[in-house]
Amino acid sequence: MVSLSGTLNGEEALERQLLPPEGDSVQVQYLVVGGGVAAGYFFHYFAEPLPLQSGERSGTTISGEDMAGGFYKNALGNMSPEASCSMGAPGDPESQNIGSLSLDKTTEGTCDRAKMEVGESEAKSHTWGAERPPTEPTGPGRKTKKGGTNMPGAHKETAVRVAPYPPASHRTLSSRARSLPKLTQQEQGRKIRFLMVSAEGVLPYERPALSKGFLLGKTSFPNFNVAAGISGAIQDAQWYIDRGIRVLLNETVSSVDLANRAASLQNSQRTVYFDTLIVATGLRPVDFADLGMWSLRGVPSNIFTFRFAKEAIHTVDLVKQIKERSSAILNKALPDSDQSLGTADASKGSAVVIGSGFTGTEVAAALCQLGLKVILVTRSARLLSKIFSPELSEFYEKQFEQRRVTIIKNASVQNLVRDVDNDNRVSAVHITLSDGTSHVLQADFVVAAVGSRPVVDFLNWQLMLADECVGGGILVDQNLQAFPSRDVQIAAASAQKPHPEVFALGDVAAFPQTRNGGRPVRYEHVWNARSMAQFLAKHLRFLEQREEREKKTAGEACDLLQEAEQEESESAAALEAAEDGDPPRTDTPQKDSDSNESDAENHERDGGYQFLPIYYSRIFDFSWKFFGFSKGTPVLVNDFDRQISRKIVALWIEADHTVQGAFLEGGAPDEEELLRRAADAAIVVSPEAIQKAKDVAEVLKLIRLGVEQPLTRRSEPA
């Protein structure tokens, strides 16, 4: 049996140190709901290692005297001593099931490592220098003048519900003091900086590795944690402890009260009071319970969505059992002299994969490579129809068929047939084709990759949500800050509190995309999650530094008497000088580069969060990447079919000859980067020139010319 839990070297103390303090309630500065890729990378870019005093170990209890002495001041950025961490209480190691997850640095399908490493250093830097901070909430959907707001970057034609969106909350020392619950001195000493609440039983990991590597045995738990995708540090249990990050695994937030900044936990029945809420809940898979196919008997145990680590592990174990059973049946049926013939098709285990998106195609390919008989069922007319052109879909369909994977298109699932001998299992899938005919497909297990939905139910409509036309999710502004509902605004105003600070990132967040006319979009991809995490870390770092300046200013103004006496003394000296005929000083105060005015100007110049869609996949011995948007007419050059090379290139070109999307199969990293730049810059390329190219190499030369030519010549097609 594959183990879900990673080793902690037998030290239960690590598990205990991950837990928050005991008690019915927890006070936290940043509450991160969700334990997926987005949450893991947020901590990667934002959390700093805690400094150790002589004789101290990471994660040990810090006394009130230590905190009062500012022990954590450097580690926690600009936090006050009362916002420090304290050691969690002992918990049940088995129920927590902490895992340390890491990934082999050689794993393919990662983003530009050099770029992300630079981003990491930028996000973690405490000194901004001349770098521009992320934008303040200005423009459409942000504060325009006192008391006025607009829609957040919405286009006239968007189907997003029209509603007066509140301005993003501006963090100030006085407003934050009013908004937080009144704490005793002892309670303030127990306040922690970070708490992550995750429904899974393992620490954040690179989810794409489940279908791209783990299923085939190319990697295993705990060897693909978050940050491995960019060759970062191993974020195991000790990594989180060293940064004062407390973690609750196998736990969910049942509800939140945004006006009072409180979250209720489902399993432990505790309440978490937060300063800032970060929603990184991601998606939940659509299963057949959602489609009304199950009675009160529950969902059978051999149906998987392949969304979570636990399901992937169960799939691996089940495949192993099926292969052992098939081998035993074959050995019993064949004479000893014929055992070298190998496993016949009739003895193979069978799996039905429902869905032809990324997960469906990757899992189907992996199960085929593991020796199972695989049937891929899809409602679409072709594979990956949302991204691929018909020619690309046809190419990859041939690769499946050549490996004896049966693809059934234009089919709908009518029912899943339960096993006669075991009500907890499925033995067959009943489908109907477009011509009305019905078929029953035998299966040892079923993978249902039929879509996903953003996890937002626990919010109970307290935040503005995107419409279904963009896949739902939480609407955020260009700084990834969510918009509280009208009820939350009224409740906060009644309590004389500012709007709660809520941010969303990853698959659950719908942000205004400039290339989409400012309309909200939601991207379900690991690179978007990484990019959002990096951006939010930088933005919150900026807010913390601004708050520290406000605190410093407030502290300097405390001694009003001393200031008044000094002013009176200066006035008397000036009057005396004037009576003596001396000219007064006329020094012009210089604008501080760190002033709020300078901040506002920098915010005006920065366009906020943007992301160029990036998709990638690996099936069999193929590996492709797609950059940008599948808008315009696709133009394809296929070296593989002509046996020139293993490369295929396709460009989606608009009527004005601008490149909107770029696809490359079998490309080198520098070639993939070239196509990314082409899609990002929307270079001008002639479709006729692409069609006349003799091979992919010539197409890449045309693309390089379009990328490198000056902007003044972009009007002329390459």
C-alpha positions in Angstrom: 0.0 0.0 0.0 1.3 3.4 -1.0 1.5 5.7 2.0 0.0 9.1 2.0 2.0 10.4 4.9 5.5 11.5 4.5 8.1 10.6 7.1 8.8 13.1 9.8 11.8 11.1 11.1 9.7 9.8 13.9 9.5 13.2 15.5 5.9 13.8 16.7 7.1 17.2 17.9 7.1 18.4 14.3 3.4 17.6 14.1 2.7 19.4 17.4 4.6 22.5 16.3 2.6 22.8 13.1 -0.7 23.0 15.1 -2.1 26.3 16.4 -2.4 27.1 20.1 -5.0 25.2 22.1 -8.3 26.8 23.0 -11.8 27.4 21.6 -10.5 30.3 19.5 -7.4 31.3 17.6 -6.1 34.8 16.8 -4.2 35.0 13.5 -2.9 37.8 11.3 -3.2 35.9 8.0 -5.7 33.1 7.7 -5.1 31.1 4.5 -8.1 28.8 3.6 -7.0 26.0 1.3 -3.9 23.9 1.2 -3.2 23.6 -2.6 -0.6 25.0 -4.9 -1.7 28.6 -4.5 -1.4 28.5 -0.7 1.9 26.8 -0.8 3.4 29.3 -3.2 2.0 32.2 -1.2 4.0 31.1 1.8 7.0 30.4 -0.5 7.1 34.0 -1.6 5.8 35.7 1.6 6.9 33.9 4.7 10.3 34.6 6.1 12.4 32.2 8.3 12.3 33.0 12.0 15.6 34.1 13.5 16.9 31.9 16.3 18.4 33.1 19.5 21.2 31.3 21.2 19.9 28.1 22.6 16.5 28.4 20.8 15.2 25.8 18.3 12.8 26.6 15.5 9.2 26.2 16.5 9.7 26.4 20.3 7.5 28.4 22.6 8.3 32.1 22.8 7.6 33.6 26.2 5.8 36.9 26.8 9.1 38.5 27.8 10.8 37.4 24.6 7.9 38.8 22.5 7.9 42.1 24.6 11.5 42.4 23.8 10.8 42.2 20.1 12.3 38.7 19.5 10.2 38.2 16.4 10.4 41.8 15.0 12.8 41.0 12.2 11.2 37.6 11.3 7.7 39.0 11.1 8.5 42.0 8.9 6.8 45.0 10.4 4.6 43.2 12.9 4.2 44.3 16.4 5.5 41.9 19.2 1.9 40.9 20.1 1.4 39.4 16.7 4.1 36.8 17.3 3.8 33.0 17.2 3.6 30.5 20.0 4.0 26.8 20.0 0.9 24.7 19.2 -0.4 22.1 21.6 -0.1 18.4 21.1 -2.5 16.8 18.7 -3.3 13.4 17.3 -0.6 12.5 14.9 -2.7 9.9 13.1 -5.6 12.2 12.5 -3.4 15.1 11.3 -1.4 12.8 9.0 1.2 15.4 8.2 3.2 14.7 5.1 6.4 16.3 3.9 6.2 16.7 0.1 9.0 17.4 -2.4 9.7 16.9 -6.1 12.6 15.9 -8.1 14.2 19.0 -9.6 14.4 17.3 -13.0 10.6 17.2 -13.3 9.6 18.7 -16.7 6.7 21.0 -17.4 7.8 23.8 -15.1 7.8 27.5 -15.7 10.8 29.7 -16.4 12.9 28.9 -13.4 15.2 31.9 -13.7 12.3 34.2 -13.9 10.6 32.7 -10.9 13.8 32.8 -8.8 14.1 36.5 -9.6 10.5 36.9 -8.6 11.1 35.1 -5.4 13.9 37.5 -4.4 11.8 40.5 -5.3 8.8 39.3 -3.4 10.8 38.5 -0.3 12.8 41.7 -0.3 12.0 44.2 2.5 13.4 47.1 0.5 11.5 48.2 -2.5 13.9 50.9 -3.7 12.8 52.2 -7.0 10.6 49.2 -7.8 7.0 50.1 -8.2 4.6 48.5 -5.8 1.4 46.8 -7.1 -1.5 49.1 -7.9 -3.9 50.6 -5.5 -7.6 50.0 -6.3 -8.1 52.7 -8.9 -9.9 52.8 -12.1 -13.1 50.9 -12.9 -14.5 49.1 -9.9 -12.3 51.0 -7.5 -12.7 54.2 -5.5 -13.2 57.1 -7.8 -14.0 59.8 -5.3 -15.2 59.8 -1.7 -18.3 57.7 -1.5 -18.3 56.6 -5.2 -17.5 53.3 -6.8 -17.6 51.7 -10.2 -17.8 48.2 -11.7 -14.4 46.4 -11.5 -13.0 46.5 -15.0 -16.2 45.2 -16.5 -16.8 45.5 -20.2 -20.3 46.6 -21.5 -20.9 43.2 -23.0 -19.9 41.2 -20.0 -22.5 39.0 -18.4 -21.2 39.6 -14.9 -23.9 40.9 -12.6 -24.1 44.7 -12.5 -23.8 45.8 -8.9 -22.1 48.7 -7.0 -18.8 47.3 -6.0 -17.3 48.7 -2.8 -13.8 50.1 -2.8 -11.0 48.0 -1.6 -10.3 48.4 2.0 -7.4 50.8 2.9 -5.4 49.5 5.8 -4.6 52.1 8.5 -3.5 51.7 12.0 -6.6 53.2 13.6 -9.0 51.3 11.4 -7.3 48.0 12.0 -7.4 48.6 15.8 -11.2 49.2 15.6 -11.8 46.2 13.5 -10.1 43.5 15.7 -11.8 41.9 18.7 -10.7 43.2 22.1 -8.0 40.9 23.3 -6.5 40.5 26.7 -2.7 40.9 27.1 -2.5 37.1 27.4 -4.6 36.5 24.3 -2.5 38.9 22.3 0.6 37.0 23.3 -0.9 33.9 21.7 -1.7 35.6 18.4 0.0 33.9 15.4 1.1 35.3 12.1 0.0 32.5 9.7 -2.5 29.7 9.8 -3.3 27.5 6.9 -6.5 25.3 7.0 -6.4 22.5 4.4 -9.0 19.8 3.7 -6.3 17.5 2.5 -4.1 15.3 4.7 -0.8 16.4 3.2 1.1 19.7 2.9 0.8 21.6 -0.4 2.1 19.7 -3.4 2.4 20.1 -7.1 -1.0 18.8 -8.1 -0.2 18.3 -11.9 2.4 15.7 -10.9 -0.4 13.3 -9.9 -1.3 12.5 -13.5 2.0 13.5 -15.1 4.4 11.5 -13.0 3.0 9.9 -9.8 0.6 7.5 -11.6 3.4 6.1 -13.7 5.7 5.7 -10.8 8.1 8.4 -11.9 7.8 10.2 -8.6 6.3 9.3 -5.2 5.2 10.8 -2.0 6.7 12.7 -0.3 8.8 13.8 -3.3 6.8 16.5 -5.1 6.0 19.3 -2.7 5.2 22.9 -3.6 8.2 24.9 -4.9 9.7 21.9 -6.6 8.1 23.2 -9.8 10.5 26.1 -9.7 13.4 24.2 -8.1 12.7 25.9 -4.8 13.3 24.8 -1.3 11.6 21.6 0.0 8.5 22.8 1.8 8.2 20.0 4.3 6.9 20.2 7.8 10.1 21.7 9.1 10.0 24.4 6.4 6.6 25.6 7.7 7.7 25.4 11.3 10.9 27.5 10.6 8.6 30.3 9.3 6.1 30.3 12.1 3.3 28.9 9.8 0.7 26.9 11.7 -1.2 24.2 9.8 -4.4 22.4 10.3 -4.8 19.4 7.9 -7.9 17.4 7.4 -9.9 20.4 8.4 -12.3 22.7 6.6 -13.8 26.1 7.2 -17.6 25.6 7.5 -18.5 29.3 7.5 -17.1 32.8 7.9 -18.4 36.0 9.4 -16.6 38.6 7.3 -18.0 41.6 9.2 -16.5 40.3 12.4 -13.5 38.7 10.8 -14.2 35.2 12.2 -14.1 31.7 10.7 -15.7 28.6 12.1 -13.8 25.3 11.7 -15.9 22.2 10.8 -14.1 19.3 12.6 -12.6 21.0 15.7 -15.5 23.4 16.2 -13.1 26.2 16.9 -13.3 29.8 15.9 -10.4 31.6 14.1 -10.3 35.4 14.3 -8.2 36.9 11.5 -6.9 40.3 10.4 -6.7 39.3 6.7 -8.4 36.4 5.0 -6.8 34.7 1.9 -9.0 32.3 0.0 -7.1 29.7 -1.9 -9.6 26.9 -1.8 -9.3 26.0 -5.5 -11.7 23.7 -7.0 -13.8 20.6 -6.1 -14.3 18.0 -8.8 -17.8 17.5 -10.3 -18.8 14.0 -9.5 -21.9 11.9 -10.3 -23.5 12.9 -7.0 -23.7 16.4 -8.4 -25.4 14.9 -11.5 -28.0 13.2 -9.4 -26.9 9.6 -10.2 -26.5 8.4 -6.7 -29.1 7.5 -4.1 -28.5 7.6 -0.3 -26.3 4.5 -0.6 -23.4 6.8 -1.4 -20.7 6.9 -4.1 -18.9 3.6 -4.9 -15.4 3.2 -3.7 -13.8 2.5 -7.1 -14.8 5.9 -8.7 -12.0 8.5 -8.7 -11.9 12.1 -9.8 -8.1 12.2 -9.6 -8.1 15.6 -8.1 -6.6 14.8 -4.7 -3.5 13.0 -3.5 -5.6 10.4 -1.6 -7.5 9.4 -4.8 -4.2 9.1 -6.8 -2.8 6.8 -4.1 -5.9 4.6 -4.1 -5.7 4.5 -7.9 -2.1 3.3 -7.8 -3.0 0.6 -5.2 -6.0 -0.5 -7.2 -4.0 -0.8 -10.5 -1.4 -2.9 -8.6 -4.2 -5.2 -7.3 -5.7 -5.6 -10.8 -2.5 -6.5 -12.4 -1.7 -9.0 -9.7 -5.2 -10.5 -10.1 -4.9 -10.6 -13.9 -1.5 -12.2 -13.8 -2.8 -14.9 -11.4 -5.8 -15.6 -13.7 -3.5 -15.9 -16.7 -1.1 -18.2 -15.0 -3.9 -20.5 -13.9 -5.5 -20.6 -17.4 -2.4 -21.1 -19.5 -0.2 -24.2 -19.5 3.3 -23.8 -18.0 4.9 -23.9 -21.5 2.7 -21.0 -22.7 3.3 -18.6 -19.8 6.0 -16.7 -21.8 3.3 -15.5 -24.2 2.5 -12.6 -21.9 -0.8 -11.2 -20.8 -3.5 -11.5 -23.3 -6.0 -8.6 -23.8 -8.8 -10.7 -22.3 -6.9 -10.9 -19.0 -6.2 -7.2 -18.7 -7.9 -5.1 -16.1 -10.1 -2.4 -17.6 -10.7 1.2 -16.8 -13.2 3.7 -18.1 -12.1 7.3 -18.1 -14.8 9.9 -18.5 -13.7 13.3 -19.8 -11.3 14.4 -22.5 -9.6 17.4 -20.8 -6.2 17.6 -19.3 -6.8 15.1 -16.5 -8.8 12.7 -18.6 -6.3 12.4 -21.4 -3.3 12.2 -19.1 -4.8 9.6 -16.8 -6.0 7.5 -19.8 -2.5 7.6 -21.3 -0.9 6.6 -18.0 -3.3 3.7 -17.4 -2.6 2.5 -21.0 1.1 2.5 -20.3 0.5 0.5 -17.1 -1.0 -2.3 -19.2 -4.7 -1.7 -18.6 -7.4 -1.8 -21.2 -8.6 1.8 -21.4 -11.8 3.3 -22.8 -12.0 7.1 -23.0 -15.6 8.5 -23.0 -16.3 12.1 -23.9 -19.3 14.3 -24.7 -17.1 16.3 -27.1 -16.6 15.7 -30.7 -12.8 15.7 -30.2 -10.1 15.7 -27.5 -9.1 18.9 -25.7 -11.6 20.8 -27.9 -11.4 24.0 -25.8 -7.7 24.5 -26.7 -6.8 22.4 -29.7 -7.6 23.0 -33.3 -9.3 20.1 -35.1 -6.0 19.1 -36.7 -4.2 18.9 -33.3 -7.1 16.9 -31.8 -6.9 14.4 -34.7 -3.2 14.0 -34.3 -3.4 13.1 -30.6 -6.4 10.9 -31.1 -4.4 8.8 -33.5 -1.7 8.4 -30.8 -4.2 7.0 -28.4 -5.8 4.7 -31.1 -2.3 3.4 -32.1 -1.9 2.3 -28.5 -5.2 0.5 -28.4 -7.1 3.1 -26.3 -10.7 3.2 -27.4 -12.1 6.7 -27.7 -15.9 7.1 -27.7 -16.9 10.6 -28.7 -20.3 12.4 -28.6 -21.4 10.1 -25.7 -23.2 10.8 -22.5 -23.2 8.7 -19.3 -26.6 7.4 -18.4 -25.8 5.4 -15.3 -23.0 3.6 -13.5 -23.9 0.0 -12.8 -23.1 -1.3 -9.3 -21.5 -4.6 -8.8 -23.9 -7.4 -8.0 -21.7 -8.9 -5.3 -20.5 -5.6 -3.9 -22.8 -2.6 -3.6 -19.9 -0.4 -2.9 -18.3 -0.9 -6.3 -19.1 -0.1 -9.9 -18.7 -2.9 -12.5 -19.8 -1.1 -15.7 -20.7 2.2 -17.3 -23.9 2.6 -19.3 -23.5 5.2 -22.1 -25.7 6.6 -24.9 -24.3 7.8 -28.2 -25.5 10.7 -30.3 -27.3 8.3 -32.6 -29.4 7.0 -29.7 -27.7 3.6 -29.3 -26.7 2.4 -25.8 -23.7 0.5 -24.7 -22.5 -1.0 -21.4 -18.7 -0.8 -20.8 -17.2 -3.2 -18.3 -14.8 -1.5 -15.9 -12.7 -2.5 -12.8 -12.8 1.2 -11.9 -13.8 4.5 -13.3 -12.0 7.9 -13.4 -14.5 10.7 -13.7 -12.7 13.8 -15.0 -15.9 15.7 -15.9 -15.1 19.2 -14.7 -14.7 21.2 -11.5 -16.3 24.0 -9.5 -14.8 26.7 -7.4 -15.0 26.1 -3.6 -17.0 29.1 -2.4 -20.0 27.7 -0.5 -18.5 28.4 2.9 -18.5 32.2 2.1 -22.3 32.2 2.0 -22.5 34.9 -0.7 -20.5 37.4 1.5 -18.2 38.2 -1.4 -19.1 39.2 -5.0 -18.9 36.1 -7.2 -18.3 35.8 -10.9 -21.1 34.6 -13.2 -21.2 31.0 -14.5 -20.2 32.3 -18.0 -16.6 32.7 -16.7 -16.9 29.5 -14.5 -17.9 31.2 -11.3 -15.3 32.0 -8.6 -14.5 35.0 -6.5 -14.4 38.4 -8.2 -11.2 40.2 -7.4 -9.7 43.5 -8.4 -6.3 44.1 -10.0 -4.6 43.6 -6.6 -6.5 40.3 -6.1 -8.7 41.8 -3.4 -12.2 40.6 -3.2 -15.4 42.7 -3.0 -17.5 42.3 0.1 -21.3 42.0 -0.5 -23.7 44.7 0.4 -24.8 42.9 3.6 -21.2 42.7 4.8 -20.7 46.4 4.1 -23.8 47.3 6.1 -22.8 45.1 9.0 -19.3 46.5 9.0 -20.6 50.1 8.9 -23.0 49.4 11.7 -20.2 48.1 13.9 -18.0 51.1 12.8 -15.5 48.8 11.2 -13.8 49.0 7.8 -14.4 46.5 5.1 -12.7 43.2 5.9 -9.5 42.5 4.0 -10.1 39.4 1.8 -7.9 38.3 -1.0 -8.4 35.3 -3.4 -5.8 33.6 -5.5 -5.4 30.5 -7.6 -8.2 28.6 -9.4 -10.9 30.2 -7.3 -10.1 33.8 -8.3 -11.6 35.6 -11.3 -9.5 38.7 -12.1 -9.9 41.4 -14.8 -7.9 40.4 -17.8 -6.7 43.2 -20.1 -6.5 41.0 -23.1 -10.1 40.0 -22.5 -11.4 43.6 -22.6 -11.1 43.9 -18.8 -13.7 41.2 -18.2 -13.1 38.8 -15.4 -11.5 35.5 -16.2 -10.6 32.5 -14.1 -7.6 30.2 -15.1 -7.3 26.7 -13.7 -3.6 26.3 -14.0 -0.7 25.9 -11.7 1.3 28.7 -13.3 -1.5 31.1 -12.7 -1.6 30.0 -9.1 2.2 30.6 -8.8 2.0 34.0 -10.4 -0.9 35.1 -8.3 0.9 34.0 -5.1 4.0 35.9 -6.1 2.0 39.0 -6.9 0.0 38.9 -3.7 3.1 38.4 -1.6 4.6 41.5 -3.1 1.4 43.5 -2.6 1.0 42.5 1.1 4.6 43.3 1.7 4.0 46.8 0.4 0.9 47.2 2.6 2.8 46.0 5.7 5.6 48.6 5.0 3.0 51.3 4.5 1.4 50.4 7.7 4.7 50.5 9.5 5.2 54.0 8.2 1.8 55.0 9.5 2.6 53.5 12.8 5.8 55.4 13.0 4.1 58.6 12.1 1.4 58.0 14.7 4.1 57.3 17.3 5.9 60.5 16.5 2.7 62.5 17.0 1.9 61.0 20.5 3.8 63.5 22.5 1.6 66.5 21.6 2.8 68.6 24.5 6.4 68.3 23.5 5.6 69.1 19.9 3.5 72.1 20.9 6.3 73.5 23.1 8.8 73.1 20.3 6.4 74.8 17.8 5.9 77.7 20.3 9.7 78.0 20.7 10.3 78.0 17.0 7.5 80.7 16.5 9.1 82.9 19.2 12.5 82.6 17.5 11.0 83.4 14.1 9.2 86.5 15.6 12.4 87.6 17.3 14.3 87.1 14.0 11.7 89.1 12.1 11.9 92.0 14.6 15.6 92.0 14.1 15.2 92.2 10.3 16.6 88.7 9.5 14.9 87.2 6.4 12.8 84.1 7.1 13.8 80.6 5.9 12.0 79.6 2.7 13.2 75.9 2.4 10.9 74.0 0.1 10.1 70.6 1.5 11.1 67.7 -0.8 8.7 64.9 -1.5 9.7 61.7 0.3 10.1 58.8 -2.1 8.3 56.7 0.5 5.4 59.1 1.0 1.8 58.1 0.3 1.7 60.5 -2.6 4.7 58.7 -4.2 3.0 55.4 -3.5 -0.2 56.6 -5.2 1.8 57.7 -8.3 3.5 54.3 -8.4 0.2 52.5 -8.1 -1.2 54.6 -11.0 1.7 53.5 -13.3 1.3 49.8 -12.5 -1.5 47.9 -14.3 -2.1 45.3 -11.5 -2.1 41.5 -11.9 -2.1 40.1 -15.4 -1.4 36.6 -16.7 -0.8 35.1 -20.1 -2.5 31.7 -20.1 0.0 28.8 -20.2 -1.0 25.2 -20.6 1.1 22.0 -20.9 0.7 18.3 -20.9 2.6 15.1 -21.3 1.0 11.9 -22.7 3.0 8.8 -23.8 6.2 10.2 -25.2 4.8 13.5 -26.3 5.1 16.9 -24.5 3.5 20.1 -25.6 2.9 23.7 -24.4 0.3 26.3 -25.3 0.7 30.0 -24.7 -2.0 32.7 -24.9 -5.5 32.4 -26.3 -7.2 30.1 -28.9 -8.6 33.1 -30.8 -8.3 33.6 -34.5 -7.5 31.1 -37.2 -5.1 28.3 -36.4 -2.2 27.7 -38.8 -0.3 24.5 -38.3 3.0 23.0 -39.5 3.5 19.3 -38.6 7.1 17.9 -38.9 6.1 14.7 -37.1 3.8 13.4 -39.8 6.3 14.3 -42.5 9.0 12.5 -40.4 11.2 15.7 -40.4 11.3 15.9 -36.6 9.1 15.3 -33.6 7.9 18.9 -33.6 4.6 20.5 -34.3 3.9 24.3 -34.2 0.6 26.1 -34.5 -0.2 29.8 -34.3 -3.7 31.3 -33.7 -3.7 34.4 -35.9 -6.3 37.2 -35.9 -7.5 39.0 -39.0 -5.0 41.8 -38.3 -2.2 39.2 -38.4 -1.5 39.4 -34.6 -0.6 36.2 -32.9 -3.0 35.4 -30.1 -2.0 31.9 -29.3 1.1 29.7 -29.9 1.4 25.9 -29.6 4.6 23.8 -29.7 5.0 20.0 -29.5 8.4 18.6 -28.7 10.1 21.9 -28.4 13.3 22.9 -26.5 13.0 25.3 -23.6 14.4 28.2 -25.6 11.9 27.5 -28.4 9.0 27.4 -25.9 10.2 30.7 -24.4 10.2 32.2 -27.9 6.6 31.2 -28.5 5.6 32.6 -25.1 7.1 35.9 -26.0 5.3 35.9 -29.3 1.9 35.3 -27.7 2.6 37.7 -24.9 3.5 40.5 -27.3 0.9 39.6 -29.9 3.5 39.9 -32.7 2.5 40.4 -36.3 3.0 37.4 -38.6 1.7 36.6 -42.0 -0.4 33.4 -42.1 0.6 32.8 -45.7 4.3 32.9 -44.7 3.6 30.2 -42.0 1.8 28.0 -44.4 4.6 28.2 -47.0 7.3 27.3 -44.4 9.0 24.0 -45.2 9.3 22.9 -41.6 9.0 24.0 -38.0 12.5 25.4 -37.9 11.6 27.9 -40.6 8.4 28.9 -38.7 10.5 29.5 -35.6 12.8 31.8 -37.6 9.7 33.9 -38.7 8.5 34.0 -35.1 11.9 35.1 -33.9 12.0 37.9 -36.5 8.6 39.1 -35.3 9.6 39.1 -31.6 12.9 40.8 -32.2 11.9 43.5 -34.7 11.3 47.0 -33.2 7.8 48.1 -32.3 7.8 50.6 -35.0 7.9 47.8 -37.6 5.2 45.7 -36.0 2.7 46.9 -38.5 4.6 45.0 -41.2 4.0 41.2 -41.0 7.1 39.1 -40.6 
